[in-house]
Amino acid sequence: MRVDGQRFAILVGVEVQDHEGYARYRAEMTPILGEYSGRFEYDMIVSDVLKSPVSARFNRVFTISFPSQDDRVRFFSDDRYKAVRAQHFEPAVSDVVTMAEFASG
């Protein structure tokens, strides 16, 4: 069930090794994200992780949200997004942690 104004969000942590490459990834993927009405809600650079149930490291934490779960699936399945991810994200990021998925709004 979807409540008006509700969005579906993912809380993600990534370990960015190449900040310039990651910035290129964000610049190129953001227009594609917008086509699916996706957006970054929060975006933080973190210096210390005090507790984590996983061994993966992360120095960047963000939420990305979509109007529906279907929009989220279509965005991450988009061939243009996959190409940008392969070219910029994968070489720039060493770890990815999906911390939570939730309804927001």
ChimeraX attribute file (.defattr): number of C-alpha atoms within 10 A of each C-alpha:
attribute: neighborCount
match mode: 1-to-1
recipient: residues
	/A:1	4
	/A:2	10
	/A:3	9
	/A:4	8
	/A:5	8
	/A:6	15
	/A:7	18
	/A:8	21
	/A:9	25
	/A:10	20
	/A:11	18
	/A:12	18
	/A:13	23
	/A:14	20
	/A:15	20
	/A:16	23
	/A:17	15
	/A:18	14
	/A:19	12
	/A:20	12
	/A:21	18
	/A:22	19
	/A:23	15
	/A:24	15
	/A:25	20
	/A:26	16
	/A:27	12
	/A:28	16
	/A:29	20
	/A:30	14
	/A:31	14
	/A:32	17
	/A:33	22
	/A:34	13
	/A:35	11
	/A:36	19
	/A:37	15
	/A:38	22
	/A:39	17
	/A:40	15
	/A:41	13
	/A:42	11
	/A:43	14
	/A:44	11
	/A:45	14
	/A:46	12
	/A:47	9
	/A:48	8
	/A:49	9
	/A:50	5
	/A:51	6
	/A:52	9
	/A:53	6
	/A:54	8
	/A:55	8
	/A:56	13
	/A:57	16
	/A:58	22
	/A:59	16
	/A:60	16
	/A:61	19
	/A:62	17
	/A:63	20
	/A:64	19
	/A:65	28
	/A:66	24
	/A:67	21
	/A:68	17
	/A:69	14
	/A:70	11
	/A:71	18
	/A:72	20
	/A:73	12
	/A:74	12
	/A:75	22
	/A:76	15
	/A:77	11
	/A:78	12
	/A:79	11
	/A:80	14
	/A:81	20
	/A:82	14
	/A:83	12
	/A:84	18
	/A:85	19
	/A:86	13
	/A:87	14
	/A:88	20
	/A:89	21
	/A:90	15
	/A:91	14
	/A:92	22
	/A:93	17
	/A:94	15
	/A:95	16
	/A:96	16
	/A:97	16
	/A:98	12
	/A:99	14
	/A:100	10
	/A:101	14
	/A:102	10
	/A:103	16
	/A:104	15
	/A:105	11
